[in-house]
């Protein structure tokens, strides 16, 4: 269980929203026979929502629903089909951050096999990778940026439904702030197919750019070599300890502060 963070650095408005969120959620938890939410875990939802109490409640409730639907309390990353999803390395955490400290996650769209992947296991993959990313205090404080590499993707292999599901989870179903989404190298035809994403809450964060445009936004050493950068070591989403079936799905592994980003590598964090 996460510890109790110091609220002294928050302004009155944010402290009020912390109180509003905890009061409402604790009523719901009491009605479900659950203990009050720990301050540390409550703060994760509030940070993800940029201290908007209403949105934090939405994320909390959606996460509970996803926990039941996708059996998040008992993920088994070493067993099929999740092990194959992880083995594909279609979704990776980069050991770099932008100038404001936001972490990077990279989705290799061409590695998503439409014929071999089912929606449940691919959704479990997203949650598993987010669990790994959330072990970093840097990610919890500053959020993360999703890079979508569209290289080698054709009109027949475009994972539009997976993208829609993933962005829905990231924006409204997991307590970690999604700062921005960059879709790199999409052709005009693929962009037309991706118009379906306009209905998503995360759509305002989606930007379509070329490789050259991406390099004008971020430094080369922050980007992977596939996208014209110089960074070559991605961090695969290796296994975390499985959650027990009776574990409160809203309680997350405690984390330790990351090392300063010089060199820009986040210190791996172990779960309690």
HULINMO-V448627 format. One record per residue. RES is the residue in three letters. SS is DSSP state (H for helix, E for strand, L for the rest). NEAR is the number of other C-alpha atoms within 10 Angstrom. D_LAST is the distance of its C-alpha to the last C-alpha in whole Angstrom. Layout:
RES,SS,NEAR,D_LAST ; RES,SS,NEAR,D_LAST
//
This chain:
UNK,L,17,8 ; UNK,L,17,9 ; UNK,L,11,12 ; UNK,L,12,15 ; UNK,L,11,17 ; UNK,L,9,20 ; UNK,L,13,23 ; UNK,L,8,26 ; UNK,L,8,26 ; UNK,L,11,27 ; UNK,L,9,31 ; UNK,H,11,32 ; UNK,H,10,32 ; UNK,H,17,28 ; UNK,H,15,28 ; UNK,H,13,30 ; UNK,H,17,28 ; UNK,H,22,25 ; UNK,H,14,27 ; UNK,H,15,29 ; UNK,H,23,26 ; UNK,H,20,24 ; UNK,H,14,27 ; UNK,H,13,28 ; UNK,H,19,24 ; UNK,H,16,24 ; UNK,H,14,27 ; UNK,H,14,26 ; UNK,H,14,23 ; UNK,H,12,25 ; UNK,H,10,28 ; UNK,L,9,25 ; UNK,L,9,24 ; UNK,L,12,21 ; UNK,L,12,19 ; UNK,L,15,20 ; UNK,L,19,18 ; UNK,L,17,15 ; UNK,H,18,17 ; UNK,H,18,14 ; UNK,H,20,14 ; UNK,H,24,18 ; UNK,H,24,18 ; UNK,H,24,17 ; UNK,H,28,20 ; UNK,H,27,22 ; UNK,H,19,21 ; UNK,H,27,22 ; UNK,L,23,25 ; UNK,L,17,26 ; UNK,L,20,26 ; UNK,L,18,29 ; UNK,H,22,28 ; UNK,H,15,30 ; UNK,H,17,28 ; UNK,H,28,25 ; UNK,H,21,26 ; UNK,H,16,27 ; UNK,H,24,24 ; UNK,H,23,22 ; UNK,H,18,24 ; UNK,H,15,25 ; UNK,H,21,21 ; UNK,H,17,21 ; UNK,H,15,24 ; UNK,H,19,23 ; UNK,H,19,20 ; UNK,H,11,23 ; UNK,H,11,25 ; UNK,L,17,23 ; UNK,L,16,20 ; UNK,H,22,17 ; UNK,H,17,15 ; UNK,H,16,16 ; UNK,L,22,17 ; UNK,L,19,18 ; UNK,L,22,18 ; UNK,L,13,20 ; UNK,L,9,22 ; UNK,L,11,25 ; UNK,L,18,26 ; UNK,H,20,23 ; UNK,H,16,23 ; UNK,H,17,26 ; UNK,H,24,25 ; UNK,H,25,22 ; UNK,H,14,25 ; UNK,L,14,28 ; UNK,L,18,26 ; UNK,L,18,27 ; UNK,E,26,25 ; UNK,E,23,23 ; UNK,E,22,21 ; UNK,E,23,23 ; UNK,E,22,22 ; UNK,E,23,25 ; UNK,E,26,25 ; UNK,L,17,29 ; UNK,L,10,30 ; UNK,L,8,28 ; UNK,L,15,25 ; UNK,L,21,24 ; UNK,E,26,23 ; UNK,E,26,25 ; UNK,E,23,24 ; UNK,E,20,27 ; UNK,E,19,28 ; UNK,E,19,31 ; UNK,H,23,33 ; UNK,H,18,35 ; UNK,H,16,33 ; UNK,L,21,32 ; UNK,L,15,34 ; UNK,L,16,36 ; UNK,L,7,37 ; UNK,L,9,34 ; UNK,L,15,31 ; UNK,L,13,31 ; UNK,H,13,30 ; UNK,H,13,27 ; UNK,H,19,25 ; UNK,H,21,26 ; UNK,H,19,24 ; UNK,H,24,21 ; UNK,H,24,21 ; UNK,H,20,21 ; UNK,H,23,18 ; UNK,H,22,16 ; UNK,H,20,18 ; UNK,H,22,17 ; UNK,H,19,13 ; UNK,H,21,13 ; UNK,H,26,16 ; UNK,L,25,14 ; UNK,L,23,11 ; UNK,L,22,14 ; UNK,H,18,15 ; UNK,H,22,18 ; UNK,H,24,18 ; UNK,H,22,17 ; UNK,H,17,20 ; UNK,H,20,23 ; UNK,L,26,22 ; UNK,E,27,23 ; UNK,E,21,27 ; UNK,E,22,27 ; UNK,E,25,30 ; UNK,E,22,32 ; UNK,E,21,34 ; UNK,L,19,37 ; UNK,L,15,39 ; UNK,L,13,40 ; UNK,L,19,40 ; UNK,L,14,43 ; UNK,L,11,44 ; UNK,L,8,43 ; UNK,L,15,40 ; UNK,L,20,39 ; UNK,L,19,35 ; UNK,H,18,36 ; UNK,H,14,35 ; UNK,H,18,31 ; UNK,H,16,32 ; UNK,H,18,33 ; UNK,H,16,30 ; UNK,H,17,27 ; UNK,H,22,29 ; UNK,H,17,29 ; UNK,H,21,25 ; UNK,H,22,24 ; UNK,H,22,26 ; UNK,H,25,26 ; UNK,L,24,23 ; UNK,L,28,20 ; UNK,L,29,19 ; UNK,L,27,19 ; UNK,L,25,23 ; UNK,E,23,25 ; UNK,E,19,28 ; UNK,E,19,30 ; UNK,E,21,31 ; UNK,E,18,34 ; UNK,E,20,35 ; UNK,E,20,37 ; UNK,L,22,40 ; UNK,L,20,41 ; UNK,L,16,45 ; UNK,H,9,47 ; UNK,H,10,47 ; UNK,H,17,43 ; UNK,H,14,43 ; UNK,H,10,45 ; UNK,H,13,43 ; UNK,H,17,40 ; UNK,H,11,42 ; UNK,H,13,40 ; UNK,H,20,37 ; UNK,H,12,39 ; UNK,H,10,39 ; UNK,L,14,35 ; UNK,H,12,33 ; UNK,H,20,32 ; UNK,H,18,35 ; UNK,H,12,36 ; UNK,H,13,33 ; UNK,E,17,35 ; UNK,E,12,37 ; UNK,E,15,39 ; UNK,E,15,40 ; UNK,L,14,41 ; UNK,H,15,40 ; UNK,H,12,42 ; UNK,H,12,41 ; UNK,H,21,38 ; UNK,H,17,39 ; UNK,H,9,40 ; UNK,H,10,37 ; UNK,L,14,35 ; UNK,L,14,35 ; UNK,H,16,35 ; UNK,H,17,33 ; UNK,H,21,30 ; UNK,L,24,31 ; UNK,E,20,31 ; UNK,H,13,34 ; UNK,H,13,35 ; UNK,H,20,36 ; UNK,L,14,38 ; UNK,L,17,35 ; UNK,L,14,34 ; UNK,E,17,31 ; UNK,L,14,30 ; UNK,L,13,26 ; UNK,E,17,24 ; UNK,E,18,21 ; UNK,L,17,20 ; UNK,L,21,18 ; UNK,L,14,16 ; UNK,L,16,14 ; UNK,L,16,10 ; UNK,L,13,9 ; UNK,L,12,11 ; UNK,L,17,11 ; UNK,L,12,13 ; UNK,L,12,16 ; UNK,L,8,16 ; UNK,L,11,13 ; UNK,L,16,14 ; UNK,L,19,15 ; UNK,L,18,15 ; UNK,L,15,11 ; UNK,L,20,9 ; UNK,L,18,6 ; UNK,L,18,6 ; UNK,L,19,8 ; UNK,L,14,11 ; UNK,L,13,14 ; UNK,L,16,16 ; UNK,L,15,19 ; UNK,L,11,22 ; UNK,L,14,24 ; UNK,L,7,27 ; UNK,L,9,27 ; UNK,L,14,25 ; UNK,L,16,22 ; UNK,L,23,18 ; UNK,L,15,16 ; UNK,L,15,13 ; UNK,L,18,10 ; UNK,L,13,7 ; UNK,L,13,4 ; UNK,L,10,0
//
